[in-house]
């Protein structure tokens, strides 16, 4: 049956290739390579946290050799993917020299930021260690905490996002999302000492602003009140601002671009917040009832009355 209908199926799919979203048959379309972008993330993780994720031993007299060699490889790969991403966005007849100059600029800015990114990531490790009594060591956090991995990828992707790089930041953050359940848009602004405990189900929107020493738990959403207007909201502040030293417990939702959670506030689990919270406030749920119903005891047939 399949072979008898194959020609018709193939023809139908081929007709759909005329859609602009499908550019398999268009030699002038460009697109970054997802596998290469993930490879960049993995190499950067190796150079920022050596010996955790590879067999390298850069702790001898000249760790600079390992750092330099790895960064040269990353730069070469990133340069190719940046060019593809910029050409993907570019209009017809874009000047190749202009694209190459932009790639040079982005690469220079990005690699100059790496020492600072590494420093901030070490504050995130410290925040996780300080905030989780189950953590036996900082090494354990770097090795295995999904929340830390998601934050690591976000901080890399964010530096490309702020330079206007298309596609690649999203590929990076969705790679982390798929493996950790943490969805942090690369456009969010996140301060130092940031910790996501347990990780799974966290969503942080594009225009979210987060201060220093913020701790959030699994299932937290920092989102928009409504996205019905779709693309008309692009560039609009639609996600909340979370000030320093805030704790948000599991499954809470904080929504809206005008919503500000003041410094030191604590938001209880499952709370639904759509307006600003004062500094130092405690947000809790009121009049929650827990009803426990025990199953009725089965009657012994011996106790049944005869009719």
LOLOZA-298407 format. One record per residue (C-alpha): x, y, z; residue in three letters. Coordinates in pm, 1 decimal. Layout:
BEGIN
         u         v         w   aa
         X         Y         Z  ALA
...
//
This chain:
BEGIN
         u         v         w   aa
       0.0       0.0       0.0  UNK
     276.4     241.8      89.4  UNK
     466.8     189.9    -234.5  UNK
     150.6     235.1    -438.5  UNK
      89.1     578.2    -280.8  UNK
     449.6     694.6    -249.9  UNK
     449.8     907.4    -566.9  UNK
     143.8    1100.1    -451.6  UNK
     289.3    1155.4    -103.3  UNK
     622.7    1274.4    -243.7  UNK
     449.5    1513.8    -484.5  UNK
     242.0    1661.7    -201.9  UNK
     542.5    1727.8      16.4  UNK
     737.9    1869.4    -277.0  UNK
     455.5    2117.0    -345.4  UNK
     482.6    2239.9      13.6  UNK
     850.1    2317.8     -47.0  UNK
     733.8    2638.2    -213.0  UNK
     650.2    2779.4     134.2  UNK
     902.2    3042.7     239.8  UNK
     958.2    2865.5     573.7  UNK
    1106.9    2569.1     386.0  UNK
    1426.0    2660.8     208.0  UNK
    1579.9    2321.5     132.0  UNK
    1566.2    2397.4    -239.0  UNK
    1686.3    2759.9    -212.8  UNK
    2065.9    2781.9    -248.1  UNK
    2065.5    3147.2    -138.4  UNK
    1914.3    3082.6     205.3  UNK
    2142.0    3058.9     508.3  UNK
    2089.1    2894.8     843.5  UNK
    2320.7    2821.1    1138.2  UNK
    2404.8    2459.7    1216.2  UNK
    2239.3    2347.6    1539.7  UNK
    2496.4    2078.0    1607.4  UNK
    2779.6    2328.6    1567.9  UNK
    2609.8    2575.6    1806.4  UNK
    2574.5    2303.2    2070.1  UNK
    2940.1    2216.7    2014.5  UNK
    3030.5    2578.5    2094.5  UNK
    2840.4    2553.2    2424.3  UNK
    3022.0    2231.3    2514.5  UNK
    3365.4    2373.6    2432.9  UNK
    3298.0    2689.4    2631.8  UNK
    3187.3    2480.6    2927.9  UNK
    3516.2    2290.1    2908.1  UNK
    3724.8    2605.9    2901.4  UNK
    3532.3    2784.1    3178.2  UNK
    3517.3    2472.3    3399.2  UNK
    3819.7    2262.5    3296.5  UNK
    3843.3    1892.0    3383.0  UNK
    3473.5    1870.8    3470.0  UNK
    3353.4    1781.5    3121.6  UNK
    3664.4    1657.9    2940.2  UNK
    3999.9    1484.7    2980.9  UNK
    4207.9    1799.1    2958.8  UNK
    4461.0    1877.0    3233.6  UNK
    4517.3    2252.9    3214.5  UNK
    4633.8    2285.6    3573.3  UNK
    5004.3    2260.5    3495.7  UNK
    5252.7    2539.1    3437.8  UNK
    5084.5    2664.3    3121.6  UNK
    4702.4    2645.7    3134.6  UNK
    4712.1    2929.2    2881.4  UNK
    4791.8    2674.7    2609.2  UNK
    4471.1    2481.9    2675.4  UNK
    4263.0    2800.3    2702.6  UNK
    4406.2    2952.0    2386.0  UNK
    4376.2    2634.6    2179.3  UNK
    4014.3    2579.9    2282.6  UNK
    3912.4    2940.7    2224.7  UNK
    4069.9    2940.6    1878.5  UNK
    3853.0    2641.4    1789.2  UNK
    3543.0    2803.3    1939.3  UNK
    3608.4    3131.7    1758.6  UNK
    3643.2    2954.8    1424.5  UNK
    3314.4    2769.3    1471.8  UNK
    3129.4    3070.5    1612.2  UNK
    3246.4    3286.0    1324.1  UNK
    3094.9    3046.3    1069.6  UNK
    2764.1    3022.0    1253.8  UNK
    2741.5    3398.1    1307.9  UNK
    2788.7    3456.2     938.1  UNK
    2509.1    3212.4     855.7  UNK
    2279.0    3370.0    1112.7  UNK
    2343.1    3724.0     989.8  UNK
    2294.5    3623.2     627.0  UNK
    1971.4    3447.5     724.9  UNK
    1835.9    3776.1     858.0  UNK
    1991.2    3993.6     587.8  UNK
    1806.1    4127.0     290.7  UNK
    1875.2    4029.0     -66.4  UNK
    2205.0    4157.5    -196.8  UNK
    2357.5    4214.3     147.3  UNK
    2723.7    4307.8     124.9  UNK
    2944.0    4015.4     231.9  UNK
    3215.1    4252.6     353.5  UNK
    2966.6    4422.9     585.9  UNK
    2863.9    4084.5     726.3  UNK
    3225.5    3985.8     786.0  UNK
    3294.8    4315.6     961.6  UNK
    2992.5    4259.6    1185.5  UNK
    3110.2    3905.8    1263.8  UNK
    3450.2    4046.0    1364.7  UNK
    3283.8    4296.6    1596.4  UNK
    3054.2    4040.6    1760.9  UNK
    3336.7    3790.5    1813.4  UNK
    3565.0    4049.4    1969.7  UNK
    3298.1    4173.0    2209.7  UNK
    3189.3    3821.3    2299.7  UNK
    3532.1    3678.8    2377.9  UNK
    3630.7    3985.4    2576.2  UNK
    3325.5    3918.1    2794.6  UNK
    3418.3    3557.4    2875.8  UNK
    3630.6    3628.2    3187.2  UNK
    3343.5    3832.5    3333.3  UNK
    3090.3    3563.2    3243.6  UNK
    3309.3    3308.6    3421.9  UNK
    3334.2    3531.2    3729.5  UNK
    2956.6    3573.2    3747.2  UNK
    2900.6    3199.8    3701.1  UNK
    3121.1    3138.7    4003.7  UNK
    2885.1    3361.5    4204.2  UNK
    2596.9    3144.0    4080.9  UNK
    2781.9    2836.0    4206.1  UNK
    2828.8    3005.5    4543.2  UNK
    2458.5    3096.2    4558.3  UNK
    2360.1    2735.9    4490.8  UNK
    2597.9    2606.9    4756.5  UNK
    2480.6    2860.4    5013.6  UNK
    2115.2    2807.0    4931.7  UNK
    2094.2    2427.4    4914.4  UNK
    2173.2    2227.5    5229.3  UNK
    2169.5    1910.8    5015.5  UNK
    2471.4    2033.0    4815.9  UNK
    2778.5    1843.2    4933.1  UNK
    3025.0    2056.0    4738.4  UNK
    3051.8    2328.2    4477.2  UNK
    3196.2    2067.6    4242.2  UNK
    2872.0    1871.8    4265.6  UNK
    2679.5    2181.3    4156.9  UNK
    2899.8    2238.9    3853.5  UNK
    2894.7    1871.2    3759.3  UNK
    2528.8    1791.7    3797.8  UNK
    2282.4    2069.2    3888.2  UNK
    2044.0    2125.3    3595.3  UNK
    1956.6    2474.7    3718.6  UNK
    2319.7    2578.7    3707.6  UNK
    2363.5    2435.9    3358.3  UNK
    2060.0    2631.1    3236.0  UNK
    2199.9    2951.2    3387.8  UNK
    2541.0    2882.5    3231.7  UNK
    2389.8    2847.1    2884.7  UNK
    2171.5    3153.5    2939.5  UNK
    2469.3    3372.3    3031.7  UNK
    2652.1    3268.0    2714.8  UNK
    2345.1    3318.4    2495.2  UNK
    2263.5    3655.1    2654.1  UNK
    2592.6    3807.6    2539.9  UNK
    2505.7    3722.2    2180.7  UNK
    2145.3    3838.6    2222.2  UNK
    2246.5    4186.4    2339.3  UNK
    2456.9    4220.3    2023.3  UNK
    2153.4    4148.9    1806.8  UNK
    2256.4    3803.1    1689.6  UNK
    1956.2    3619.3    1541.1  UNK
    1870.8    3251.1    1594.2  UNK
    2185.8    3137.5    1776.8  UNK
    2084.8    3257.6    2126.8  UNK
    1751.0    3078.5    2089.8  UNK
    1919.7    2758.6    1972.2  UNK
    2141.7    2772.4    2280.5  UNK
    1868.7    2833.7    2537.3  UNK
    1637.1    2574.4    2383.6  UNK
    1922.5    2323.1    2405.8  UNK
    1935.4    2388.6    2779.8  UNK
    1555.0    2390.5    2800.9  UNK
    1526.0    2049.0    2639.3  UNK
    1770.7    1894.2    2885.9  UNK
    1671.9    2069.5    3209.3  UNK
    1312.1    2187.4    3179.7  UNK
    1430.6    2544.3    3245.7  UNK
    1326.6    2799.3    2982.5  UNK
    1522.3    3124.8    3020.8  UNK
    1488.4    3358.8    2726.5  UNK
    1827.6    3496.4    2625.7  UNK
    1692.8    3850.7    2646.4  UNK
    1631.2    3840.1    3021.7  UNK
    1862.5    4042.8    3245.3  UNK
    1987.5    3844.6    3544.3  UNK
    2213.9    3967.4    3822.1  UNK
    2481.5    3786.2    4019.7  UNK
    2436.0    3503.7    4273.5  UNK
    2133.5    3359.3    4093.1  UNK
    2006.9    3016.3    4198.9  UNK
    1729.3    2798.2    4056.1  UNK
    1659.2    2516.1    4300.8  UNK
    1536.9    2185.3    4153.8  UNK
    1500.1    2362.6    3819.1  UNK
    1223.3    2178.5    3633.7  UNK
     939.9    2386.5    3489.6  UNK
    1091.3    2733.1    3539.3  UNK
     999.6    2992.9    3273.4  UNK
    1168.9    3334.5    3256.2  UNK
    1047.0    3567.2    2981.9  UNK
    1246.3    3786.0    2746.6  UNK
    1202.2    4122.5    2920.3  UNK
    1236.8    3992.6    3276.5  UNK
    1481.2    4180.3    3498.3  UNK
    1631.6    3998.0    3797.1  UNK
    1858.4    4154.3    4058.5  UNK
    2134.0    4000.1    4271.0  UNK
    2094.8    3717.0    4522.7  UNK
    1762.1    3596.9    4385.2  UNK
    1648.7    3240.6    4449.4  UNK
    1361.9    3069.3    4271.6  UNK
    1224.2    2718.5    4292.3  UNK
    1084.4    2468.1    4044.6  UNK
     776.1    2559.9    3845.9  UNK
     812.5    2937.4    3884.1  UNK
     690.6    3149.6    3594.0  UNK
     811.5    3504.5    3538.2  UNK
     585.1    3580.9    3246.6  UNK
     357.5    3818.0    3061.4  UNK
      -1.6    3895.4    3156.1  UNK
    -121.2    3846.4    2800.5  UNK
      38.2    3788.9    2460.4  UNK
    -278.8    3814.5    2251.6  UNK
    -133.8    4107.7    2058.0  UNK
     145.6    3881.0    1934.8  UNK
     418.7    4054.6    1736.5  UNK
     279.5    4396.2    1828.7  UNK
     432.9    4337.6    2173.5  UNK
     783.3    4278.1    2039.7  UNK
    1025.1    4501.3    2228.1  UNK
     766.0    4597.8    2491.2  UNK
     843.9    4538.5    2860.6  UNK
     594.0    4262.9    2933.0  UNK
     767.0    4055.4    3203.3  UNK
     825.4    4143.2    3569.9  UNK
    1116.8    4301.5    3752.5  UNK
    1253.5    4107.5    4050.1  UNK
    1473.7    4314.5    4278.8  UNK
    1765.2    4196.3    4496.6  UNK
    1737.3    3924.3    4764.2  UNK
    1395.4    3797.5    4655.0  UNK
    1286.4    3435.4    4707.0  UNK
    1005.8    3285.1    4498.0  UNK
     881.7    2942.2    4598.6  UNK
     762.5    2659.0    4376.9  UNK
     486.1    2700.5    4117.8  UNK
     437.5    3071.5    4184.5  UNK
     358.2    3297.5    3888.0  UNK
     468.2    3660.1    3869.5  UNK
     324.4    3827.6    3561.5  UNK
     328.0    4162.2    3384.1  UNK
     576.9    4418.5    3264.7  UNK
     472.0    4672.7    3527.1  UNK
     497.9    4423.6    3813.1  UNK
     792.8    4487.8    4045.9  UNK
     876.8    4254.4    4333.0  UNK
    1056.6    4469.4    4587.6  UNK
    1389.4    4391.5    4748.0  UNK
    1384.2    4115.4    5006.3  UNK
    1027.7    4004.2    4934.1  UNK
     924.4    3640.7    4968.2  UNK
     652.8    3489.8    4750.0  UNK
     488.4    3169.8    4866.1  UNK
     444.8    2863.9    4650.2  UNK
     153.2    2863.6    4404.1  UNK
      91.4    3238.1    4452.5  UNK
     -39.6    3429.7    4151.3  UNK
     105.4    3781.7    4144.8  UNK
       0.0    4042.0    3887.7  UNK
      73.5    4366.3    4073.4  UNK
     379.2    4509.4    4243.4  UNK
     495.1    4380.7    4581.0  UNK
     654.4    4620.9    4834.1  UNK
    1006.7    4582.7    4962.1  UNK
    1036.7    4315.2    5230.1  UNK
     678.4    4194.2    5192.2  UNK
     564.7    3835.9    5243.7  UNK
     313.7    3710.1    4990.0  UNK
     110.4    3408.2    5099.7  UNK
    -213.2    3235.8    5009.0  UNK
    -510.8    3281.2    5238.2  UNK
    -786.4    3042.4    5338.9  UNK
    -645.2    2737.8    5169.9  UNK
    -817.3    2426.3    5293.5  UNK
    -683.1    2074.9    5282.9  UNK
    -956.3    1815.6    5295.7  UNK
    -858.9    1458.1    5375.0  UNK
   -1118.0    1192.8    5309.7  UNK
   -1053.7     845.0    5435.3  UNK
   -1205.5     554.7    5247.1  UNK
   -1509.4     408.8    5411.2  UNK
   -1441.9      90.1    5601.4  UNK
   -1582.4    -207.5    5419.1  UNK
   -1844.1    -391.7    5614.0  UNK
   -1787.6    -752.2    5697.4  UNK
   -2046.1    -966.5    5518.3  UNK
   -2109.1   -1132.4    5852.8  UNK
   -2250.3    -800.5    5975.0  UNK
   -2499.3    -769.8    5692.0  UNK
   -2857.8    -791.9    5796.0  UNK
   -3068.6   -1054.2    5630.2  UNK
   -3360.8    -916.8    5440.1  UNK
//
